Amino acid sequence: MEINRDFYLKQLIDGIDNGLVKIVTGIRRCGKSYLLDPIFKDYLLNQGVKENHIIKLDLDERENFVYHNPDELNKYVKDRIVDKDKYYIILDEVQKVQDFESVLIGFLHMNNVEIYVTGSNSKFLSSDIITEFRGRGCEIKLYPISFSEFYSIYNGSEEKALNEYYTYGGLPLSILAKSNDAKISYLKSQKDNVYINDIIERNKIQNKEELEMLVQIIASDIGSLTNPLKLSYKFKERDKTSTMTDKTIYNYLGYLQNAFLIEKARRFDVRGKKFIETPQKYYFTDMGIRNSFLDFRQSEEQSHIMENVIYLELKRRGYNVDIGSVEIREGNSQKQLEIDFVANKGNNKIYIQSALEMKTTEKVEQEQKSLLNVNDFFKKIVIVGENIPKSRFDNGIIIMSIYDFLLDLDSLNY
């Protein structure tokens, strides 16, 4: 069973002839290799590209270890370019090659090649990825399977599908597992043997228990404002003997972000048009992995999970996403109101509130209050957990269901 990933395939196609290395990044096990082969490779073949003009190497396979030597890799590729037709070079786990940046930049000097790479170490899992190629690379950030991709192969109602997605997330092999027990087993195995161990080995962390406890605390508090100092207090609440400092936590948070396990959303003063550096919010890249850190005990916290899923969908669609802060005066005091998400793409800005339900007049007023105090004319939306029709309040605020938002890629254009 193949899960459609046309959203990312289009980005690969659109990148042809842009003169850059196409760099596919993302959390481990999210499908980076599969996107390039077979999905993109099959597209090329269907477009008439000859098989011998697609040069593919899986650099983590034993028989290809010789090409970890940059000179051997350079020779292997160039020996296969025998005419002036276009060649497509696909290198999986390219970080295993010594001095891989210079090899790839060397390939760019050839007029008839397109280069596509994936990688899984700190150079590929950091925000500085593009600078590694001196402006000669473009990043295609791959997220786990979205809800719309998941639902395209799901046999059941939207409500049942979303509940399963909230619980087990979007890692491809989790989705394809045959039973709930198999999904849980797979996710716990990945949590222990891939994500945590990978971060520990890469960053030479001495205390695995402290790192896991930090992830558990963040997992319990998704959607909550926090900072390293607050997190250090929570450590001491759990373990009176903890010596975790806010500086160490700051470093650990960076490691977790570099591994794409979590993402940080900064606060933005909507009226003052400036960022507020602390506190911030942290969201998980995959809900199944998040729930695995909690032994699936808090998988029913749908309001927080829904907020996390909305954040991920906005990021997947290419928005820069911040947390909005609006200061208002009530009586003689100042009060900070929060907008769950301020989503920016180019000159387009959208304010979004996440509300599991709005069954009372008081709840409707509460969710709209911060939006009504923004004082600009950009679109304002409330996304609710109920499966209701899209509509618009008299004040112009749009209300839509989480199902419409996730399943319709044009939902925000309403």
Secondary structure, DSSP 8 states (H G I E B T S, - for coil): -----HHHHHHHHHTTTSSSEEEEE-STTSSHHHIIIIIIHHHHHHTT--GGGEEEEETTSGGGGGGGSHHHHHHHHHHT--SSS-EEEEEETGGGSTTHHHHHHHHHTSTTEEEEEE--STTTSSTTTGGGGTT-EEEEE--S--HHHHHTT--S-HHHHHHHHHHH-S-HHHHH-SSHHHHHHHHHHHIIIIIIHHHHHHHT-S-HHHHHHHHHHHHHTTT--B-HHHHHHHHHHH-TT----HHHHHHHHHHHHHTTSEEEEEEEETTTTEEEEEEEEEEES-HHHHHHHTTTTTTT-HHHHHHHHHHHHHHHTT-EEEEEEEEEEETTEEEEEEEEEEEEETTEEEEEEEES---SHHHHHHHHHHHHTS-S-SEEEEEESS----EE-TTS-EEEEHHHHHH-TTGGG-
